[in-house]
Amino acid sequence: MDITFEHVTHVYGSKTPFEKLALDDVSLHIPSGSFTSIIGHTGSGKSTLVQHINGLLKPSKGTITVGDVVIKAGAKKQDLKSLREKVGFVFQYPEHQLFEETIIKDVCFGPMNFGISESEAIKRAEESLQMVGLPASLWHRSPFDLSGGQMRRVAIAGVLAVRPQAVILDEPTAGLDPKGRQEILGLFKSLQERQHLTIIMVTHSMDDAAVLSDQVVAMKGGKPLIIGTPNDVFIQKEKLRAAGLDLPETMTFLNKLLERAGEARTIPAFTIDEAADAVVNLLNGVRDHV
Amino acid sequence: MEKIIDVHDLSYHYAEEQPDVLKKINFTVNKGEWLSIVGHNGSGKSTLAKCLNGLILPQKGTVKVAGLLTSDEEKIWAIRRAVGMVFQNPDNQFVGATVQDDVAFGMENHGLPRDVMKKRLVEALDLVKMSAFAQSEPHRLSGGQKQRVAIAGIVALQPLIIIMDEATSMLDPEGRKEIIKTVRALNKEQHLTVISITHDLEEAIHSDRLLVMSDGEMIREGTPREIFKSTELLHKVGLDLPFAIKMRNALRAKGVPLSDTALFQEELVDELWTLHSNM
């Protein structure tokens, strides 16, 4: 399911003293089945951008196309229900939205809300809970007896049980420990690779954006500053710095080493292993010149 | 070195039939020190923090703060005044309608005279660099700014110890840097004792000492350099490693003859550069 933004502008508090231009003429294409990360400083328009994808916000100008649903500025009577069934949204701290008596009931809530029968909803809930790796022995317990990381998985299972074609993640790992973080990110990467789910992730972590994404969108002042593969985006260090964004840690490290060697170039390397290879090459390469 | 906190054989469980979440914990904190407590989610870090200002009382063992037992009901308010806590969520700890109201709230609770409050308010906001926002409403502030206001509210009470319970984990990278800088200045310049409970190992490597918790037990204690010398145990208990350590290990695995001392990126760069110059 492709997602396309054409000249989308969004103004908050239009015609009030608090009027604020949050998105400024954004055009963007998110291919079906891809992993796209949205990076940007706080207030750069990241969250505003993704909230248009499932119709939580409507554009002040422009058009958004999500699969066969078209949302146009000013148009009335749009089919937002079917849009929200297709596009799941995992908000920040989604565990705050758990409310049911048991975990399984909580996960069933989403699909049943979209008119799925109870027996089918239970089937889907069980599938989703398995996907997020929550042991069956816990399914009939209260979600409030779980740890923070487990509660977040239940909340994510609730989104997946609706069987969306695309999922928006707003800082999905905030507040988790490193192990919990790797598990959640690994889950979404495998859903994208195996089930061809389209993933759109808002993140402050340049490392996650660099390692996981097919496409990175760097936002500044309500506009995409750079759109491209992690390689395309992260070699533009000056532009990123101007937008208040860092490089992935691996590249920051390589830059320090390159600076020491008096070299101005930038090496795109996103995993520890890639960076270590680059260091080895650099050591050998520099030695060859001497 | 003067001990400001002394924890002896501390055990705690939340309900009778449940296992101990803290198991015979022993440690001391030196006055003026920056101590980090690291461990996975559910390792008992936050429960431990709540024991240090008497929000939770030990079921076995003792906790002494500035020589006072937390189990002594008559001393509990003196202890809470000595130990300020900054929690995780900036939005849950803002009570005032403006920044200055919020900072004054704690002082009002402690019944400080008005002229003392006015003086300390100015000083506290200055220390966290929020003086320009004294009249601002909370929703006009970033997460990092809100946490700085929370810190000002604590500083105004002139505590001996400040405990940060994952105080930076909900902030963006910039907010995180702001808070670390603020608290480091309080530690170095005002000699405030800092205990930081954190997942952020890049923050933890800057502290004077580290405690590592796993499943309610304190499994390691030492300077960051000692702790990160051998990394297998840390890996086993589900902790990540600081970037320089991961990089150092990866390079050693590829045959680069590095020592096991570098803790900061700059040190690793230095070592690699020396290595290359000697080749």
Interface residues (C-beta under 8 A of the other chain):
Chain A: H41 T42 S147 G148 G149 A174 G175 L176 D177 P178 K179 G180 H204 G244 D246 E249 T252 F253 K256 L257 R260 A261 I272 D273 A275 A276 D277 V279 V280 L283 V286 R287 V290
Chain B: H40 N41 G42 Q88 S142 G143 E166 S169 M170 D172 P173 E174 G175 H199 G238 L239 D240 F243 A244 K246 M247 A250 L251 A253 K254 G255 V256 Q265 E266 L268 V269 L272 W273 L275 H276 M279
